[in-house]
């Protein structure tokens, strides 16, 4: 079965956050597929099934699903299905957190280690509905600072999700790969810049490099080295946005001995040099 790597492209209203009704997405997206952003799917009415990383979840009224970048999912939904989806990039949160260590406290990282599906009771659903309505209002109106307001509401939404989520049961090989990839992502979040080699993470996690790469490829569609590089580049973007420190110091903080090599890697990743990237953000308000 072919797995599409999907990008909303022209459907995206913002590069960092996108809202759409479930009934629109179920008829326009290729399934199964994976994407490079986080996604929340809240089904408020309807039935069906939602397969995420080979795990089949029932879809029913007030089902809430959370997916991290790289996860493969597939929908089968009844015709009367209604609901909401929120898709957001890793940068949407990282660019609004000034302290690197505060990133660990963002609920998306705890949710990555929990079950992909939540089933809300009526009281929980009403609480989430109020937040979702506020997010939709801000997203639709596009008033000054609307992305910052959405960020705040979304953080509350995710925090409430993390409070009621539970760890998944680990059974078959694909589930063990998923667990290992999540352990790796957690270790990466705590150690990037200090540990930048796959072999060192494999040693830290007490697995072979081959096992680690197999797990991340199966679960997230990327090798461990690619995930390390993406996380380092995300941090580089954050430092370029929120600080005025020089490129050489940023390179040093992120474990690059040669600033020129760091600049080449950054440009390969973003198509712009660090200086050009910083200048392009000068007119944005975060």
C-alpha positions as CSV (number, residue, x, y, z in Angstrom):
1,X,0.0,0.0,0.0
2,X,1.3,3.4,-1.0
3,X,1.7,5.9,1.9
4,X,1.2,9.5,0.7
5,X,3.3,12.2,2.3
6,X,0.7,15.0,2.3
7,X,1.1,18.7,2.4
8,X,-2.0,20.9,2.5
9,X,-0.3,23.4,0.1
10,X,-2.8,26.0,-1.2
11,X,-5.3,24.8,1.4
12,X,-3.2,26.3,4.2
13,X,-4.4,29.7,5.4
14,X,-1.3,30.1,7.6
15,X,2.1,28.4,7.3
16,X,1.9,27.5,11.0
17,X,-1.7,26.7,11.9
18,X,-4.6,25.4,9.8
19,X,-8.2,24.7,10.8
20,X,-10.7,22.7,8.7
21,X,-13.9,20.8,9.3
22,X,-13.6,17.0,9.4
23,X,-16.2,16.6,6.7
24,X,-14.0,18.6,4.3
25,X,-10.8,16.7,4.9
26,X,-12.3,13.2,4.7
27,X,-13.3,13.8,1.1
28,X,-10.3,15.6,-0.2
29,X,-7.2,14.0,1.3
30,X,-5.4,10.9,0.1
31,X,-5.5,8.0,2.6
32,X,-3.5,6.6,4.1
33,X,-1.0,9.4,4.5
34,X,1.5,11.0,6.8
35,X,2.5,14.7,7.2
36,X,5.1,16.9,8.7
37,X,2.9,18.7,11.2
38,X,0.9,17.9,14.4
39,X,-2.8,17.3,14.0
40,X,-5.8,17.2,16.3
41,X,-9.0,15.6,14.9
42,X,-12.2,16.0,17.0
43,X,-15.2,14.1,15.8
44,X,-18.3,15.6,17.3
45,X,-20.8,13.4,15.4
46,X,-20.6,10.2,13.4
47,X,-19.0,6.8,13.4
48,X,-16.2,4.9,11.8
49,X,-12.7,3.8,12.4
50,X,-9.4,5.7,12.5
51,X,-6.1,3.7,12.0
52,X,-3.0,5.4,13.3
53,X,0.3,3.6,13.0
54,X,-1.5,0.3,12.4
55,X,-3.6,0.7,15.6
56,X,-7.3,0.7,14.9
57,X,-9.4,3.1,16.9
58,X,-13.2,3.4,17.0
59,X,-14.7,6.7,15.9
60,X,-17.8,7.8,17.8
61,X,-19.3,11.0,19.1
62,X,-16.7,13.1,20.9
63,X,-13.7,11.1,19.8
64,X,-10.5,13.1,20.0
65,X,-7.3,12.1,18.1
66,X,-3.8,13.5,18.3
67,X,-1.1,12.8,15.7
68,X,2.6,13.8,15.7
69,X,4.6,14.5,12.5
70,X,5.4,11.3,10.6
71,X,2.6,9.2,11.9
72,X,0.6,7.3,9.3
73,X,-3.2,7.5,9.5
74,X,-6.3,6.4,7.6
75,X,-10.0,7.3,8.1
76,X,-13.2,5.4,7.4
77,X,-16.1,7.7,8.4
78,X,-19.9,7.7,8.1
79,X,-21.5,10.2,5.8
80,X,-23.0,12.1,8.8
81,X,-19.6,12.7,10.4
82,X,-18.9,16.2,11.7
83,X,-16.0,17.7,13.6
84,X,-12.9,19.9,13.6
85,X,-9.3,19.5,12.7
86,X,-6.4,21.7,13.9
87,X,-3.0,21.2,12.1
88,X,0.0,23.1,13.3
89,X,3.7,23.0,12.6
90,X,6.5,22.4,15.2
91,X,7.5,26.0,14.7
92,X,4.1,27.2,15.8
93,X,5.0,26.4,19.4
94,X,8.8,26.6,19.3
95,X,8.8,30.2,17.9
96,X,6.7,31.4,20.8
97,X,8.8,29.9,23.6
98,X,11.8,32.0,24.4
99,X,13.5,29.6,26.8
100,X,14.7,26.4,25.2
101,X,14.1,24.4,28.4
102,X,10.5,25.5,28.5
103,X,9.9,23.6,25.3
104,X,10.0,20.4,27.3
105,X,6.9,21.6,29.2
106,X,4.8,22.1,26.1
107,X,2.1,19.5,26.2
108,X,2.7,18.3,22.7
109,X,5.8,16.4,23.9
110,X,3.9,14.6,26.6
111,X,1.1,13.7,24.2
112,X,3.5,12.1,21.8
113,X,4.1,9.5,24.5
114,X,0.4,8.8,25.2
115,X,-2.4,7.1,23.4
116,X,-3.5,8.7,20.1
117,X,-7.2,8.5,20.9
118,X,-9.4,10.0,23.7
119,X,-13.1,9.5,24.2
120,X,-14.7,12.4,26.0
121,X,-17.7,12.4,28.3
122,X,-20.3,15.1,28.0
123,X,-18.7,17.4,30.6
124,X,-15.3,17.0,29.0
125,X,-16.7,17.6,25.6
126,X,-18.3,20.9,26.6
127,X,-15.1,22.1,28.1
128,X,-13.2,21.4,24.9
129,X,-16.0,22.8,22.8
130,X,-15.7,26.2,24.5
131,X,-12.0,26.3,23.7
132,X,-12.5,25.1,20.1
133,X,-15.1,27.8,19.5
134,X,-12.7,30.5,20.7
135,X,-9.9,29.1,18.4
136,X,-12.3,29.1,15.4
137,X,-13.4,32.6,16.2
138,X,-9.8,33.9,16.3
139,X,-8.8,31.9,13.2
140,X,-11.8,33.2,11.2
141,X,-11.6,36.9,12.2
142,X,-7.8,37.2,11.7
143,X,-7.5,40.2,14.0
144,X,-4.2,41.6,15.1
145,X,-2.3,39.0,17.1
146,X,-4.7,36.2,16.3
147,X,-2.0,33.5,16.0
148,X,-0.7,34.4,19.5
149,X,-4.3,34.1,20.9
150,X,-4.8,30.8,19.1
151,X,-1.4,29.6,20.5
152,X,-2.7,30.3,24.0
153,X,-6.0,28.5,23.5
154,X,-4.3,25.6,21.8
155,X,-1.9,25.2,24.6
156,X,-4.8,25.0,27.1
157,X,-6.6,22.5,24.7
158,X,-3.5,20.3,24.6
159,X,-2.9,20.5,28.4
160,X,-6.4,19.3,29.0
161,X,-5.8,16.5,26.6
162,X,-2.6,15.4,28.3
163,X,-4.5,15.3,31.7
164,X,-7.0,12.7,30.5
165,X,-4.7,10.8,28.1
166,X,-3.3,7.4,29.1
167,X,-0.1,5.5,28.0
168,X,-0.7,3.1,25.2
169,X,-0.4,-0.7,25.7
170,X,2.7,-2.1,24.0
171,X,2.1,-5.4,22.2
172,X,3.5,-6.2,18.8
173,X,6.7,-5.2,17.0
174,X,5.2,-2.1,15.4
175,X,4.1,-0.9,18.8
176,X,7.5,-1.5,20.3
177,X,9.0,0.5,17.4
178,X,6.6,3.3,18.2
179,X,7.6,3.2,21.9
180,X,11.3,3.3,21.0
181,X,10.8,6.2,18.6
182,X,9.0,8.1,21.4
183,X,11.7,7.4,23.9
184,X,14.2,8.7,21.3
185,X,12.2,11.9,20.7
186,X,12.1,12.5,24.5
187,X,15.9,11.9,24.8
188,X,16.5,14.1,21.8
189,X,14.5,17.0,23.3
190,X,16.6,16.9,26.4
191,X,20.0,16.4,24.8
192,X,20.2,17.9,21.3
193,X,23.1,20.2,20.9
194,X,25.1,18.1,23.4
195,X,24.4,14.7,21.8
196,X,24.1,14.9,18.0
197,X,25.1,11.4,16.8
198,X,22.7,8.5,16.3
199,X,25.3,6.1,17.9
200,X,25.3,8.1,21.1
201,X,21.5,8.0,21.3
202,X,21.4,4.3,20.6
203,X,23.9,3.8,23.5
204,X,21.8,6.0,25.8
205,X,18.6,4.0,24.9
206,X,20.5,0.7,25.2
207,X,19.6,-0.4,21.6
208,X,21.6,-0.8,18.4
209,X,21.8,2.0,15.8
210,X,20.0,-0.4,13.4
211,X,17.2,-1.0,15.8
212,X,16.8,2.8,16.5
213,X,16.8,3.7,12.8
214,X,14.3,0.9,12.0
215,X,12.0,2.1,14.8
216,X,12.1,5.8,13.7
217,X,11.6,4.9,10.0
218,X,8.7,2.6,10.8
219,X,7.0,5.0,13.3
220,X,7.9,8.4,11.9
221,X,9.2,7.9,8.3
222,X,12.6,9.4,9.1
223,X,15.9,8.1,10.3
224,X,17.2,9.0,13.7
225,X,19.9,11.2,12.0
226,X,17.2,13.1,10.1
227,X,15.2,13.7,13.2
228,X,18.3,15.0,15.0
229,X,19.0,17.4,12.2
230,X,15.4,18.6,12.1
231,X,15.4,19.3,15.8
232,X,18.7,21.1,15.7
233,X,17.5,23.3,12.8
234,X,14.2,24.1,14.6
235,X,16.3,25.3,17.6
236,X,18.5,27.3,15.3
237,X,15.4,29.0,13.9
238,X,14.2,29.8,17.4
239,X,17.5,31.3,18.4
240,X,17.7,33.4,15.3
241,X,14.2,34.7,16.1
242,X,14.4,35.3,19.8
243,X,18.0,36.3,20.4
244,X,20.5,38.6,18.8
245,X,23.5,36.3,19.3
246,X,25.8,35.7,16.4
247,X,25.7,32.8,14.0
248,X,29.0,31.5,15.3
249,X,27.7,31.3,18.8
250,X,24.5,29.6,17.7
251,X,26.6,27.1,15.8
252,X,28.6,26.4,18.9
253,X,25.5,26.0,21.1
254,X,24.2,23.4,18.7
255,X,27.3,21.4,18.6
256,X,28.9,22.7,15.3
257,X,32.6,23.3,15.6
258,X,32.7,25.1,12.2
259,X,30.2,28.1,11.8
260,X,30.6,27.9,8.0
261,X,29.5,24.3,8.0
262,X,26.5,25.2,10.2
263,X,25.5,27.9,7.8
264,X,25.7,25.5,4.9
265,X,23.6,22.9,6.7
266,X,21.0,25.6,7.7
267,X,20.8,26.9,4.1
268,X,20.3,23.3,2.8
269,X,17.5,22.8,5.3
270,X,15.7,26.2,4.8
271,X,17.0,27.5,1.4
272,X,18.2,30.6,3.2
273,X,21.4,31.5,5.2
274,X,21.0,32.1,8.9
275,X,21.4,35.9,8.3
276,X,18.8,35.9,5.6
277,X,16.4,33.8,7.7
278,X,16.8,36.3,10.6
279,X,16.2,39.3,8.3
280,X,13.0,37.6,6.9
281,X,11.6,37.3,10.4
282,X,12.3,41.0,11.3
283,X,8.8,42.1,10.4
284,X,7.0,39.3,12.2
285,X,5.7,39.6,15.8
286,X,6.1,36.6,18.0
